[in-house]
Each structure stands twice: as C-alpha cells, then as structure tokens.
Amino acid sequence: MKEKKYRFGLSAAMVLSAVWVLSCLWPASGFSQAPFYQGKTITVIQGRDPGGTGDLRVKAVLTFVQKYIPGSPGIINEYMPGAGGRKATNHMYRSARPDGLTIGNMSSAMVSLAILGESGVQYDIDKFFYLGSPYSTYHAVFVSRKEAGLSSLEKLRAVSGIRIGGQSVGFSTYNEARLFAYVIGLKEPKFIPAYSGAELDPALMRGEIDARATGADTVVKRNPDWLQKGLVNFHAIMEVPKGDKHPRLGHLPELESLTRSDKERKVVALARAFRVAGTPFFLPPGTPRERVEVVQEAFRRAYKDPEFYKEYKKLTGDTPTPLLPEDHEKAIREIPREPEVIELYKKLVGAGPLPPR
C-alpha cells in the first residue's frame, strides 16, 4: 500500500508543534476537567427520624439523583428530628456549608411554619434553592358517616354541633377539617383532636365522630367499601394543585368554589400551597449557581426516570407526582402572604372556636 504523504506549510507545522507542546505542559483540567462531585460525598439532612414514609420517599429519589450527578458522588443520610422540622431547617440555613454537598429534606411544615411566623423559625424560605419534591398532588375530602343523615351540604349547614375528628392540633387532618368546616359554613362544630391516623376511620364507623377530613387516595386504597357500599357521604374536595381532578371524586364541589370573599379564597390557596410544597429538597443559601444547576438537573432527570416510578411505588406503595425544581420555586414565590390572610388561617388551624364569617 502506498503511504500517503501530507505536506504542511511552515505556519501549519509551527501551529501543530505549538499545540503538541501545550498539550504536554497544560494541566489536564485545562482540557477535561473532572466533575466537581467525583469522589465527593453528599449529605442529606432529614428533619425526621429514620424508617418512616418520609424517609422511604427520600431514599426512592436519591438512588436516581446519584445516577445523574456527574461524577456519581456518594450520598448519605443524616437524621435531625426536632421542633417540627425547625431544628434541621435552621441548621441548613445557618450552619450548613453552601458548597453543594449538603442537601436538606423536610416536611411541608418547613414552609407553613415560616409563612405563619411561628416561634423558633430562624430561616428565610425565599433564600433556599429548591430541588423539587417526589409528590405534589393531593386531594383532601370532607366526609360524614351515612348514619348521621348528613347527605348534602344543606343538611350539614343546618345541624349544630357536628363532631369532627382529627389528629393533634396543627396536624394536616385537623387543619383541613377546620378549613372545610369554616368554608362550608358549619354551625358550632365540635372538634375532637384525640385520635391517631389509624384510629380515625374506625371511630367514624363506630359513630364516635360524625365527620372527618381525609385523602381521596387513602379512601380508594384503604376504604373502598366507603365508595362501593355508600358508607359515607362525600361533601367537598380540595384539589392540590387546583384543577387536578380526582378520577373517582372529581365531581365533588371544590372547596374554593364555596368561599364567599377574596380573603377566604386566599386562605384556601394558602392551604393548597402548603400541600403542594410536598417534602421539599433544597440547597442552603449561598450555594454556587453552577452547583445548584448541576443538582437541580440531576433531580429533574431523576423525577422523569421511569425506573424511579417503579422504585418509589415499591418502597412507599404510592405513585409519585413529582414537583420539578422550577415549579417548586414558583410555588414558594406564589404563596399568599398578606397579613390578614395569614391571621385568618392561624385562627382556623388553632385550638379555639372557628372565627365568624
């Protein structure tokens, strides 16, 4: 085979020689910089104890986040329960190094506690960098037991002293039951926040309480006989996010449609915003923008990975409804913050009587 010969002019030869010399002398990072996260370990600070549903949700996500961060860093969990998540969130805001190697994960209470100005909050939710949440869809429904004979909103409003069960004051089932009772317009309802989550449905069926708030998906999965045998009356639903119709109970009146004023509408929007926040993943203030973008993209790709859906379902029993980082930041920005709206909401979820409409 005849060897091909290439001829270069003097200038071309000089350029090639210069490139060869530079390639020998230039640091390797000048041409192919190793990913920042290669060989590093990311710590995820969870504001809860290990082993619960919240922990399982986190673990379902992290396997795929690790897959999509260039350099495939190690990821470990650190648990920091206390003060309803305030301890861990304060740590993320005040003490965590903003180097992209510490990620927080809390319950949605981190958002509500800050917006409501509760004591012990030493962080600003607007200064975190949000990474989304594995779930953001929820449908709260208000139900009454069939034997109570409260088959319509009109009958609900006509009776005084309806017994409404819930978990402790401040818990989501209690807060949402109070919100439903207020917006529907019940007369002097009696709230009984004395049950665990597992005790509420049996208490309703035994007649210890007349009504409660619960999740529509919970009813479908745990109490299908309520639907099949008509054991309860369904009265209203709160869609999270607004406009997301539940496949079985989407015909119910949406809670916002029952409000009487702009302030009441914003209170419902506030409650909806607390739910849509899900279980936020976030980075501390001051994290370099390029690292924020790397981690946000990893979470974005993890939430879209079909295998993530399978893993999440396997670990939690639920279907994920991911909130992407950009939508998460938008949801935080758009939370109603007018003082009069917050004041009304705090009265609604407190321990005293419902305020007058």
N, C-alpha and C positions, 0 to 999 in steps of 0.2 A: 504494500500500500504506500502510495506516495505521500510523504509527510507534507502537510500544509505549512507554509511559511507566512508569517504575518510581519508586515513592515510598519513601523511606527515612526513618525517624525520625532525630531528631538524633543519638542514640547510634550508630546504624549508620553515618551519614555520618562521624562522628568516627573510628570504627574504621577505615573504609576509607581515610580520609585518613592516618591514622597508619601503616597498612600500606604505603601508597604512599610515604610519606616514608622509612620504614625500608628499603624495597626499594631506594631510591635511595642511601641512605647506608651500608647494611650491606655489608661486604666480600663479594665474590662467593662466597668459600669458605664463608660462613655458610650458604648455601642449597645450593650444589652444589660440594662440594669436589673438586678434580681428584685423580685417583688418585695415590697416592704414587709409583708406578712410572712414571708418564707422563714421558717424556723422560729417564729414567734408563737406566743400563746395568748389567746383572747379569754378574758374572764367575764362571765355573765353574772351580774349581781341580781339575784332574785329577791324580791321583797316578800318572801313566803317561806314556809317550811318545805322540806323535800317530800316528794311522794304523792302530792295531791294532783288534781286535774290540771291546775295551772302549771305545775312542774312538767307534766306529761306534754302539754301543749308546747312548752319551750323546747323540750327535747326532740319533739317531732320536727321542729323547724331547724334546729341547729345542725343536724346532720347535713342538710342541704345547703345551708349558709356556708359551712366549711367547704363544701364541694365547689362553690362558686367564688370564693375569695382567692385571688391569685396568690399562689404560694401555699395554699392549704394549711393554714395555721392550726395548732391545737386549740381546742375550746374546752374550758372547764366551767362548772357552775359553782357559785358561792351563794349561800343562803343567808339572808339577813332579815328575818321577820321582826316585826315590832311596830307599834303605833299605826296600824292600818296601812303600812307601806311607807309611812313618813320617814322612818329611820333610814331605809335603803335609798329612798329618793333624795333625801337630804345629803346622804353620802355621795351619791352620783353628782350632785350639784356643787357641793362644797369641797370634796376631798378626792374624788376620782381623777386620775391623771388624764388630761384630754389628748391622749396620744393615739386614739383609735383602737386601743387594746382592752378597753373596758366598756361593756355594753350593759345597760340596765333593762330589766323587765319587771313590770309591776302590774297590779290590777288596775282597772279603770279608776279606782279610788284616788290614785295619784292626781288625776285631773280634777275630779269633783272636790277634793279637799282643798286644792289650790284656788279654784274658782269661787268656792264658798267662803274662802278666807278663814279656814279652820285653824285652831291653835297648833303650834308645832311645825307648821309648814315654813321651811327655810329655803325654798327653791322657787324658781320662776319657770312655769311650764312653757313659756314662749321662747326660752333660750336653749332648750334641748334640740337635738337633731333627731327627728323621728324616722324609724325604720319600718313602720307598719305593724300590723297585728295579724295573727293567723285566723282570727274571726272578727267579723264586724256586723253580721246580720243577726237580728234578734226580733222576736215578736212577743211582746207581753200581752197577755189576755186577762180579762176580769171575768170570773165565773162565779156562779152561785149554785148550790145544790138544788136538785129538781124539787125535793120535798118542801123546800121553803116557798115554792109557788111564785117565785120572782121571775117570771118568764119574759119580761120586757123591761126596757128602760123606764117606762112609765110606772110600772109596778115597783121597781127599785126605788124610784124617787118618792113614791107615795108612802113607803114604810119607814118608820123611825127606829133607830137603834139596831140596825143590821150589824151582826157580829162578824168582823173581818179578821181572819187570822194572818199571821206573818211571823217572820223570824225576828231577830232583835231589832230594836230601833236603829235605823241607819242602814240596815241590810236591804239589798235590792228588792226582795219580795215585799218588805214593809213599805219602802219608799214608793214603789209603783202602785201598791194597793191604795195608799193615801192619795196619790195623784189621780187614780181612777175615781175614787170616791168623791174627790173635790170637783173634778171636771164634769162627772156625770151629774153631780148635784144631790148626793145622798143626805138624808136628814139625820143628824146626830149619830153617825155610825160609831160603833164601839170597836176599837182596835185591840187585838189580843196578840201582842208580840212575844209569845211564850213557847213557840214550837221550833224544833229543828226542821231542816228541809224535808227529811223523810217522814216527819210526823204530821205535816200539814194536810196531805191528801186523805189519810185515814181519818183525821179529825173532821174534815169536811164531810166525808161519807157517814160518819157516826152522828153528825148533827151537832157537834161541839161548837162549830162555827158555821156561818151561813154562806160566806163568800171568801174568796182569796184572789190574789194576782199570781200568775204563773207564766211559764213559757209555752208557746204554742207547740213547739217541737217536743217539749217534755210531755205534754199531753198525748201527742201522737205516739210517742215511743213507750211511755210508762203507763198511760191510762187510755188505751184505745177503746175500752168499753164505755168511757165517758161519751165518745162520739158514736159508737155503734149502738149503745143501749140508751142513749139520751139521759145519762145520769146527772148531767149538769146543764145549766143554761149558760151560754156564752153571750156576753153583752157588748164588749168593745175590745179593740185591739190597738196597740201602739206599734207602728211599723218602724223598724230600725234597719236600714235608713228609710226615710219617708218615701213612700211609693213602692216599696218592696212588698208585694202581695204574697201572703202565705198561701200555699197550694190548697190547704184544707179549710182555712178560716179567713181567707181574704175577703169574704163577703161582709164581715163584721164592720160596723162603723169605726173609722179610725179616730183615735182619741182627739186629735187636733180639730176634727170637724165638729166636736161637741163644745169647743171653747166659745166664750162669749166676748172676749176682748183680745186686743193685741198683746196685752201683758200675759194673759192666760196662754195664748198661742206660743209666746216665747218661753214660758215655763215648760210647756211640753217639749219645745225644741231643745231646751236645756237638758231635760231628762234624756231625750233621744241622743244628744251629743255625748253624754256620759256613757251611754251604752255603746255607741258606735266606736268609741275610743278603744274598745276591746281590752286586750292586755298589751300595753304599749312596749315595744322595743325602742330604745333610744340611746344616743351617744351624749356625753356631757358637753356643756358649753365650752367653746374654745378649741374643739377638735378641728384639725386642719381640714379645709374644704376638700382637698383631693382624697383624703382618707374617708371622709363622710361619703363621698360619691362612690368610692370602691365598695364600702359596706352596704350602702343603700342599694346598689346594683346587685350585690350578692343576695340580699333579702328579696329584691324584686324577682330575680330569677328563681330563687327557692320557692316563692309562693306560686310561681307558674309551672313548676316542675310536676308532671303527672304522678311521679313516684311519691312526691310529698303528700299528695292527697291520700294515697294508699296508706302511707305510714301514719299520717295523722288519724285517719279512720281506725287503724289498727290499735293505736295507743289510747285514743280518747273515746272512741265509739261515736264520734260526731263527724260531720262533714265540714271541712274548713270553709270559711268565707273570707278570704284574705283581704286586708286593707293595705294597699300599696303605700310606700313611703310618701309619695307626693299627695295622695289622698288623705293620709294621716295628718300631715302638716296642715292641709286645707281644713280638715275637720276641727283641729285645735284652734286655728285662726278664727273660725266662724262661730265659735261657741258664744251665745248671748252673754253679755257681761254687764248689762245695765243694773245699777244698784237695786232698783225697785223689783226687778225680776228675780235677782238673787235673794232678796229679802223674803219675797213670797215663797220661793222654793224652799228656803230654810224652814219656814213655818210649816210648810206642807210635810216635810220629812222629819219634823221634830216630834216630841212626845206629847205636846199639848193638843187641845182641840183644833180641828181644822178652822182656818180663818174664814170669815164670811165672804161670800162672793159679791 
